[in-house]
Amino acid sequence: MAKRYDKCRRAPDHHKKYGREWQRIRDRYATAHPYCERCLEEGRMTLMDEVHHIVPISKGGTHDPENLMSLCQSCHNRIHLELGDRHTHE
C-alpha cells in the first residue's frame, strides 16, 4: 500500500513539513485504516490512497491519530476543492 501512496506527486517543500517521522505515522495509520473513511460512511469499501490531516499542519494541526483520516484520491480531492486550497485542471 505504501508504494501506491508514494506514487502521488508532492510539492518540492514536502520534506520540510513531513519527514521520516510522518512516513512512519502515515504508514501505521494506513495499515490500521486501509479503507477510505468517507466512502465507508456511505457504505462503499474503497481502498485508501491518502492519509489526510483534518486540521492542516499549516493551520496548527498535528500528526495525532485524532487529526488524521484515510481517504481515496477522489474524496481527498473533493475535500481540498471544498476548502478552496486546490484547483481543478481544466
Number of C-alpha atoms within 10 A of each C-alpha: 12 13 7 10 16 12 9 10 8 9 6 7 8 10 11 7 9 12 10 9 9 13 13 11 16 22 15 12 17 24 14 10 16 19 21 25 20 18 18 13 9 8 9 12 14 16 19 26 24 26 23 17 17 15 14 13 13 8 7 7 13 15 18 10 13 10 15 21 21 26 26 21 18 13 18 19 17 13 16 12 13 10 9 9 9 12 10 6 4 3
